[in-house]
Amino acid sequence: MKNFDFVVVGGGIIGMTTARELAIRGANVALIEKGELGKEASWAAGGILSSMRPWTENSSSAELSEHGKLHYPSFIEALINEAGIDPEYVKSGLVIIEAEHVNDINHWARSKCIKVIEKMENLHANITLPDQVILLPEIAQIRPPRLLTALRESLKKLSVSLYENTTINKFVISAGRCEKVEYKGGELSAESVIITAGAWSKCVLGDKCIDMNIKPIHGQMICVKPIESVLQTIILDGGHYLIPRQDGHVLIGSTMEDIGFNKETTMTAQQELQSWAVTVWPTLKNATLVKHWSGLRPSTDTEKPFIGSVPNFKNLYFNTGHFRKGILQGPSSALLLADMFAGDSSFMEIDEFSLNRQTNSAEIA
Ligand SMILES: Cc1cc2nc3c(=O)[nH]c(=O)nc-3n(C[C@H](O)[C@H](O)[C@H](O)COP(=O)(O)OP(=O)(O)OC[C@H]3O[C@@H](n4cnc5c(N)ncnc54)[C@H](O)[C@@H]3O)c2cc1C
């Protein structure tokens, strides 16, 4: 049996950043992924480094998002040095079309000293915006597939043991301690086991699910190649958005579907996304469809992730439930958890994200 300081279960952005942060601090870490690293929700994401409606975010989630925004440039710089792969962090700015909430957005931005531009020149003659929009010029984006490829390289350089395509058969639990993790072909033990399995986190331990309010919310997205590259800024309109990439492609997202563990892409969703996009950018009707994909966001009832220990266990922890903000909040969540293990004070209280917040007795059901 191989022994580690930490076994991390689930290799999306959250598992990979968690494993990286612990390994940087000298821990011996194994990361177990049932498929390929970073190919589920994290791969599907648009990579906007902002909440969809930041002015409505609850305070602890907002604090985590804010830290994410500030931390990203140094995180990306370190990652490029480690991996030699550029995830294309670009401060492209974000235009919010929510005429009825302009006052709320302004009020929120002023209270946070966030720079906004209310009256903006037309982005381009071919982009149709309502009179009242708000531009947040500091918002950035990254390309998730490139970010995940860079993280994979970084983990290899940091000597994290990567177990891909590895199905866990059993967590052996005795007296509230996870003694070992058995998989086909071997077993691992660790001082601490961290569940980072995204939408699958609730029942990762097997037949006994943990009482946590987490479920998959299906999101579909398309990528098109417009006939002209005229857009530099992200445009957000309710749940829909356009993300212009540096290579001229444009992502159009996204749907929100509460349909269980179903990742099917549908023509209905494609049409919904295309019809919304042409209301903003009419010539997109002539754009070539390049790709259509989907992912399962790990959603929680309070739109806050769960980070910390699992009640009634001595060595089991979570970092999951980041819903629409896992790319933005992932590196900061990893820092928060790693600081907890090191006994260091962190940039905020980890208790804000405890499993205990949903019930006072989150137990194995
Ligand atoms: C369409 C779409 C657009 C999005 N856009 C953005 C955005 O612009 N900005 C942003 O910040 N966020 C965005 N998100 C949200 C973001 O993608 C998620 O919050 C984030 O990817 C969650 O990361 P994760 O690591 O928890 O989950 P995942 O990436 O799903 O990773 C979980 C991993 O755990 C593995 N796993 C599951 N069970 C087991 C098991 N038993 N054993 C081993 N491994 C297991 C899975 O195979 C998977 O690889 C978007 C999501 C979608 C779907």
The ligand as an SDF file (V2000), in Angstrom:
LIG
                    3D

 53 58  0  0  0  0  0  0  0  0999 V2000
  -21.0790   25.7060  -19.3870 C   0  0  0  0  0  0  0  0  0  0  0  0
  -20.3280   26.1220  -18.1650 C   0  0  0  0  0  0  0  0  0  0  0  0
  -19.7420   27.3840  -18.1110 C   0  0  0  0  0  0  0  0  0  0  0  0
  -19.0350   27.7910  -16.9740 C   0  0  0  0  0  0  0  0  0  0  0  0
  -18.4180   29.0080  -16.9760 N   0  0  0  0  0  0  0  0  0  0  0  0
  -17.6810   29.4010  -15.8970 C   0  0  0  0  0  0  0  0  0  0  0  0
  -16.9810   30.6280  -15.9200 C   0  0  0  0  0  0  0  0  0  0  0  0
  -17.0070   31.3490  -16.9180 O   0  0  0  0  0  0  0  0  0  0  0  0
  -16.2720   30.9940  -14.7970 N   0  0  0  0  0  0  0  0  0  0  0  0
  -16.1930   30.1810  -13.6880 C   0  0  0  0  0  0  0  0  0  0  0  0
  -15.5450   30.5570  -12.7130 O   0  0  0  0  0  0  0  0  0  0  0  0
  -16.8590   28.9850  -13.6600 N   0  0  0  0  0  0  0  0  0  0  0  0
  -17.5930   28.5900  -14.7300 C   0  0  0  0  0  0  0  0  0  0  0  0
  -18.2700   27.3960  -14.7180 N   0  0  0  0  0  0  0  0  0  0  0  0
  -18.2830   26.6190  -13.4640 C   0  0  0  0  0  0  0  0  0  0  0  0
  -17.0280   25.7980  -13.2930 C   0  0  0  0  0  0  0  0  0  0  0  0
  -16.7830   25.0890  -14.4740 O   0  0  0  0  0  0  0  0  0  0  0  0
  -17.2120   24.8290  -12.1290 C   0  0  0  0  0  0  0  0  0  0  0  0
  -17.5600   25.5420  -10.9530 O   0  0  0  0  0  0  0  0  0  0  0  0
  -15.9100   24.0690  -11.8590 C   0  0  0  0  0  0  0  0  0  0  0  0
  -15.4350   23.4730  -13.0350 O   0  0  0  0  0  0  0  0  0  0  0  0
  -16.0990   22.9970  -10.8050 C   0  0  0  0  0  0  0  0  0  0  0  0
  -14.8590   22.3480  -10.6910 O   0  0  0  0  0  0  0  0  0  0  0  0
  -14.7410   20.9500   -9.9880 P   0  0  0  0  0  0  0  0  0  0  0  0
  -13.3080   20.5850  -10.0080 O   0  0  0  0  0  0  0  0  0  0  0  0
  -15.4420   21.0090   -8.6730 O   0  0  0  0  0  0  0  0  0  0  0  0
  -15.6350   19.9740  -10.8970 O   0  0  0  0  0  0  0  0  0  0  0  0
  -15.2600   19.1300  -12.1890 P   0  0  0  0  0  0  0  0  0  0  0  0
  -14.4730   19.9120  -13.1530 O   0  0  0  0  0  0  0  0  0  0  0  0
  -16.5340   18.5160  -12.6740 O   0  0  0  0  0  0  0  0  0  0  0  0
  -14.3000   18.0200  -11.6240 O   0  0  0  0  0  0  0  0  0  0  0  0
  -14.7340   16.9820  -10.7790 C   0  0  0  0  0  0  0  0  0  0  0  0
  -13.9260   15.7500  -11.1510 C   0  0  0  0  0  0  0  0  0  0  0  0
  -14.1830   14.7300  -10.1990 O   0  0  0  0  0  0  0  0  0  0  0  0
  -14.1540   13.4990  -10.9070 C   0  0  0  0  0  0  0  0  0  0  0  0
  -14.8090   12.4700  -10.1020 N   0  0  0  0  0  0  0  0  0  0  0  0
  -16.1360   12.3650   -9.8270 C   0  0  0  0  0  0  0  0  0  0  0  0
  -16.3750   11.2870   -9.0500 N   0  0  0  0  0  0  0  0  0  0  0  0
  -15.1700   10.6940   -8.8410 C   0  0  0  0  0  0  0  0  0  0  0  0
  -14.7560    9.5220   -8.1380 C   0  0  0  0  0  0  0  0  0  0  0  0
  -15.6110    8.7530   -7.4640 N   0  0  0  0  0  0  0  0  0  0  0  0
  -13.4340    9.1880   -8.1480 N   0  0  0  0  0  0  0  0  0  0  0  0
  -12.5310    9.9570   -8.8210 C   0  0  0  0  0  0  0  0  0  0  0  0
  -12.8650   11.0760   -9.5240 N   0  0  0  0  0  0  0  0  0  0  0  0
  -14.1700   11.4520   -9.5170 C   0  0  0  0  0  0  0  0  0  0  0  0
  -14.8480   13.8230  -12.2090 C   0  0  0  0  0  0  0  0  0  0  0  0
  -14.5450   12.8740  -13.2200 O   0  0  0  0  0  0  0  0  0  0  0  0
  -14.3080   15.2070  -12.5110 C   0  0  0  0  0  0  0  0  0  0  0  0
  -13.1670   15.1880  -13.3480 O   0  0  0  0  0  0  0  0  0  0  0  0
  -18.9500   26.9390  -15.8520 C   0  0  0  0  0  0  0  0  0  0  0  0
  -19.5090   25.6610  -15.9110 C   0  0  0  0  0  0  0  0  0  0  0  0
  -20.1810   25.2510  -17.0620 C   0  0  0  0  0  0  0  0  0  0  0  0
  -20.7570   23.8640  -17.1190 C   0  0  0  0  0  0  0  0  0  0  0  0
  1  2  1  0
  2  3  1  0
  2 52  2  0
  3  4  2  0
  4  5  1  0
  4 50  1  0
  5  6  2  0
  6  7  1  0
  6 13  1  0
  7  8  2  0
  7  9  1  0
  9 10  1  0
 10 11  2  0
 10 12  1  0
 12 13  2  0
 13 14  1  0
 14 15  1  0
 14 50  1  0
 15 16  1  0
 16 17  1  0
 16 18  1  0
 18 19  1  0
 18 20  1  0
 20 21  1  0
 20 22  1  0
 22 23  1  0
 23 24  1  0
 24 25  2  0
 24 26  1  0
 24 27  1  0
 27 28  1  0
 28 29  2  0
 28 30  1  0
 28 31  1  0
 31 32  1  0
 32 33  1  0
 33 34  1  0
 33 48  1  0
 34 35  1  0
 35 36  1  0
 35 46  1  0
 36 37  1  0
 36 45  1  0
 37 38  2  0
 38 39  1  0
 39 40  1  0
 39 45  2  0
 40 41  1  0
 40 42  2  0
 42 43  1  0
 43 44  2  0
 44 45  1  0
 46 47  1  0
 46 48  1  0
 48 49  1  0
 50 51  2  0
 51 52  1  0
 52 53  1  0
M  END
$$$$
